[in-house]
């Protein structure tokens, strides 16, 4: 039986971020994820690294400050998958007064130690291009900064970096039981594809199962504890591009909620999100007709172009595992995280993660290590290292993605600027690992549609844990929005044919490491 310092249940952003942090401190780490990395909540975000402007109304100043301070840290360590995005907030008569919006943005500018991101400015929407797509609902607006993120890629890159530092990352591996014995956790897992069982030992255990955190406590550990997670569904729709400039919008709705409209994958606009209490199993999350209608109606009230159900080309939904603080309505539930450590001094500790935001995952990992270090003081060595070391492919200065794309076009003359930018925005400096010595597009192998080539898919299978077409086209990339069902089915068949050989190559590399 293999013994690890730390075992982690759950391969979302919190689990992957913690695995990276712990492995970088020299700990032996085991992480199991029952599906694909980041396949649930962490792939269903609004794709923002942000402070959460609306949380100021709920007096969550600590959370907002925490998140704002992380924007430029994360941009610095992952400049290929994170980049600045300006947002336009139009004032709307009858809703929050303009002075309230400006005061909130003043706080937003100054709470988090902003350095490179530009501050807020006032817009006259009748003169600014940002006003052109809008109905005549506002004469004044405000523009401020946040950041965009390729959310699933952030999870995968954290897991990859953890693995490069010695962590054992197991996808499609479910935890079936965990129990304390002789100062250790015995953790029994099974491969969800083959059913093969395995048991490992760990000095400490982390429950980072997200929406399943209560279920893991109840089923895998046999604990009859009060539920502490409030499941809140957030859904998004994607429609053909509604405007041509490169800024996003944050809109107020008469019901007190806010929603975003954001440029998405060059040709589309992302609209979301909703906040709906969710009582079903997290595996069953789907957007409802009522949510689609809500988002279409909300967007149509601001944009001159009416948004209808027929315009929707893709939807996605996720369940946010928020800490249940007793808020009356879902949208007012705290987005901050809560960490609980269980176990007597002589017992192997269990740390359970409730809530959290993708923006604060790195801070959450540091806080978790601090809590565990009260039991294992040596684990605090190399504290706070993760904000100083780039994630895979991110070893270039923040803001330098465009020169990197130009360099790719120079060296690979068959690439146009759109293809070069896409590769850089997904893989950064590792784009060259995909392109290799190719001289023509044909050298990249079969094309599956939407600019997705065999060379790229092989990279995703050998280095990034991709096992299915869904992993590739709707998580690692968003190529699936542009692909037909037949193209995706053909990709699935090709991956199934090549999966065994690819898996063996990945294992060989891990052994060599």
SULHU-V97452 format. One record per residue. RES is the residue in one letter. NEAR is the number of other C-alpha atoms within 10 Angstrom. D_LAST is the distance of its C-alpha to the last C-alpha in Angstrom with 1 decimal. Layout:
RES_NEAR_D_LAST, RES_NEAR_D_LAST
This chain:
X_8_21.1, X_9_17.9, X_17_18.9, X_20_17.7, X_19_19.3, X_24_20.0, X_28_20.5, X_28_21.5, X_26_23.8, X_30_23.9, X_32_21.7, X_29_24.2, X_34_24.1, X_30_24.8, X_31_22.2, X_34_19.4, X_27_20.7, X_32_20.9, X_32_17.4, X_28_16.2, X_28_18.8, X_28_18.0, X_22_14.2, X_23_15.2, X_19_17.6, X_16_15.2, X_19_16.1, X_20_14.4, X_27_15.2, X_26_16.1, X_27_17.7, X_25_19.9, X_27_21.9, X_21_24.7, X_19_24.7, X_22_22.8, X_31_21.3, X_27_24.4, X_21_26.7, X_22_29.6, X_22_31.0, X_26_28.2, X_25_28.9, X_22_32.7, X_24_33.4, X_23_35.7, X_20_32.7, X_22_33.9, X_27_32.6, X_22_36.0, X_27_38.0, X_20_40.2, X_20_43.6, X_15_45.5, X_18_44.2, X_18_46.5, X_11_49.4, X_11_48.1, X_10_47.9, X_16_44.1, X_18_44.0, X_14_41.1, X_20_38.9, X_25_39.9, X_19_39.3, X_18_35.9, X_24_34.9, X_26_36.6, X_19_34.7, X_24_31.4, X_27_32.3, X_27_31.7, X_16_28.6, X_26_26.9, X_24_28.4, X_23_26.9, X_23_23.2, X_29_23.5, X_27_26.3, X_33_25.3, X_25_25.9, X_29_28.4, X_23_31.6, X_22_35.2, X_19_37.9, X_20_41.5, X_23_43.5, X_24_47.2, X_24_49.2, X_27_52.7, X_22_55.5, X_20_57.5, X_11_61.0, X_7_61.6, X_12_58.0, X_13_56.4, X_11_58.6, X_16_57.3, X_10_57.6, X_11_55.3, X_16_52.6, X_18_52.9, X_11_52.8, X_15_49.7, X_22_48.0, X_14_49.1, X_15_47.3, X_24_44.3, X_19_44.2, X_12_44.6, X_18_42.8, X_19_39.2, X_15_39.0, X_17_38.8, X_10_38.2, X_10_37.3, X_16_38.5, X_14_42.2, X_17_44.7, X_18_47.3, X_13_50.2, X_14_53.3, X_19_53.9, X_15_57.2, X_22_56.1, X_15_59.2, X_11_58.0, X_11_54.2, X_14_52.4, X_24_50.7, X_21_54.1, X_16_54.8, X_16_53.0, X_21_54.6, X_13_57.8, X_15_60.5, X_15_59.3, X_17_58.4, X_15_59.7, X_18_57.2, X_22_53.5, X_20_50.7, X_21_47.4, X_21_44.4, X_23_40.7, X_22_37.7, X_21_34.3, X_20_32.9, X_26_29.5, X_24_27.5, X_25_27.2, X_26_24.8, X_23_22.4, X_27_22.5, X_25_21.3, X_27_18.5, X_25_17.3, X_26_17.4, X_31_15.3, X_22_12.7, X_22_12.7, X_26_12.6, X_22_9.5, X_16_7.7, X_21_9.2, X_20_8.2, X_25_11.1, X_20_11.8, X_21_13.8, X_21_16.3, X_20_18.8, X_18_22.0, X_25_21.9, X_21_25.1, X_25_26.0, X_15_29.1, X_17_29.9, X_21_29.0, X_15_31.1, X_20_31.3, X_11_31.5, X_9_31.7, X_15_30.2, X_21_27.2, X_24_26.8, X_22_26.4, X_22_25.0, X_17_25.6, X_24_24.1, X_19_24.6, X_19_23.1, X_16_25.8, X_10_25.5, X_9_25.6, X_11_27.0, X_10_24.5, X_14_24.8, X_14_22.5, X_16_23.2, X_17_21.0, X_24_22.3, X_23_22.1, X_20_24.0, X_24_24.8, X_30_25.1, X_23_25.5, X_23_27.7, X_26_26.7, X_25_28.2, X_31_30.5, X_24_33.6, X_19_32.7, X_21_32.5, X_22_35.9, X_15_35.3, X_22_32.1, X_19_34.2, X_15_37.0, X_14_35.4, X_18_32.1, X_16_33.5, X_13_37.2, X_12_38.4, X_10_41.8, X_9_41.4, X_8_43.3, X_13_41.5, X_17_40.2, X_20_38.8, X_24_41.1, X_26_39.8, X_23_40.9, X_24_40.4, X_25_39.8, X_26_40.4, X_24_40.3, X_23_41.9, X_21_41.1, X_21_44.0, X_17_44.7, X_16_44.7, X_21_47.7, X_20_47.9, X_13_46.6, X_11_45.6, X_13_42.1, X_18_43.0, X_25_42.6, X_18_45.5, X_19_45.9, X_21_49.1, X_19_51.3, X_15_52.7, X_12_56.1, X_7_54.6, X_9_52.8, X_14_49.3, X_17_47.4, X_19_45.4, X_21_43.4, X_24_43.7, X_27_40.8, X_22_39.9, X_18_37.3, X_15_35.3, X_12_38.0, X_13_40.7, X_18_41.0, X_20_42.0, X_24_40.3, X_26_42.8, X_28_42.2, X_22_42.0, X_22_44.1, X_20_44.1, X_17_45.3, X_16_45.0, X_16_43.1, X_11_44.1, X_9_42.3, X_11_38.9, X_20_36.1, X_11_35.0, X_9_38.5, X_18_38.5, X_16_40.4, X_17_42.5, X_11_46.2, X_9_49.2, X_9_50.5, X_20_47.4, X_21_47.5, X_14_51.2, X_15_50.6, X_23_48.1, X_21_50.2, X_15_53.3, X_21_51.8, X_24_50.4, X_16_53.7, X_18_55.6, X_20_53.9, X_18_53.2, X_14_56.1, X_14_54.1, X_14_54.5, X_20_51.4, X_15_52.1, X_14_50.2, X_7_50.4, X_13_48.4, X_17_45.3, X_13_42.6, X_14_39.8, X_18_39.6, X_17_37.0, X_23_37.4, X_25_35.4, X_29_36.3, X_28_35.9, X_27_35.5, X_24_37.8, X_22_38.9, X_17_42.4, X_13_44.6, X_12_47.8, X_11_48.4, X_8_51.2, X_11_49.5, X_19_45.9, X_18_45.8, X_16_46.7, X_19_43.9, X_20_41.6, X_22_38.3, X_19_37.0, X_17_34.5, X_16_35.4, X_17_33.0, X_13_34.4, X_15_33.1, X_12_34.6, X_11_34.9, X_8_36.9, X_10_35.7, X_10_34.8, X_17_33.0, X_21_29.5, X_23_29.9, X_20_29.8, X_21_29.5, X_22_30.9, X_25_30.7, X_25_33.9, X_24_34.4, X_23_32.8, X_25_32.5, X_25_29.6, X_25_30.7, X_25_30.3, X_22_27.0, X_25_25.3, X_19_28.3, X_23_28.3, X_24_24.8, X_20_26.0, X_16_29.2, X_22_27.4, X_23_25.4, X_16_28.7, X_18_30.3, X_22_27.7, X_14_27.8, X_12_31.4, X_15_30.1, X_14_27.0, X_12_28.0, X_13_24.8, X_19_23.0, X_17_25.0, X_14_23.2, X_13_22.0, X_14_24.4, X_16_24.9, X_12_21.9, X_24_21.1, X_18_24.1, X_11_23.1, X_13_19.6, X_20_19.5, X_26_17.9, X_20_15.9, X_22_18.6, X_25_20.9, X_17_20.7, X_17_24.4, X_14_27.6, X_20_29.2, X_16_32.0, X_12_30.5, X_22_29.4, X_15_32.6, X_12_32.1, X_21_28.6, X_24_30.3, X_17_32.9, X_13_30.4, X_24_28.9, X_18_32.5, X_13_33.2, X_13_30.2, X_19_30.4, X_12_34.2, X_16_34.2, X_17_33.0, X_14_35.8, X_14_35.5, X_11_35.1, X_16_32.1, X_21_30.5, X_22_31.1, X_18_29.7, X_23_26.4, X_25_26.2, X_25_27.3, X_19_24.5, X_21_21.5, X_25_22.6, X_20_21.0, X_18_18.5, X_21_21.7, X_17_21.3, X_13_18.1, X_19_20.4, X_18_23.4, X_13_21.6, X_12_24.4, X_16_26.9, X_13_30.5, X_13_32.2, X_16_31.6, X_12_31.9, X_14_28.7, X_18_26.8, X_14_28.0, X_13_30.1, X_17_31.5, X_20_31.8, X_15_34.1, X_15_34.1, X_13_32.0, X_21_29.0, X_18_27.5, X_19_25.4, X_18_22.8, X_19_22.6, X_25_22.4, X_17_19.6, X_17_17.6, X_19_18.6, X_21_17.7, X_19_14.3, X_17_13.1, X_20_15.8, X_24_16.5, X_24_19.9, X_24_21.6, X_18_25.2, X_22_27.5, X_19_28.5, X_21_25.0, X_24_25.1, X_20_28.7, X_16_29.7, X_24_26.7, X_26_24.0, X_20_27.0, X_17_30.8, X_18_31.6, X_20_33.2, X_16_36.2, X_16_37.1, X_17_36.3, X_13_38.8, X_10_38.3, X_10_38.3, X_17_35.5, X_20_33.3, X_15_34.2, X_14_33.3, X_23_29.9, X_17_29.4, X_14_30.4, X_16_28.1, X_20_25.1, X_14_26.1, X_11_26.4, X_14_22.9, X_18_21.2, X_12_20.2, X_11_18.6, X_20_16.7, X_16_15.5, X_12_14.3, X_15_12.4, X_16_10.7, X_12_9.9, X_11_8.7, X_11_6.2, X_13_5.1, X_8_5.4, X_6_3.8, X_10_0.0
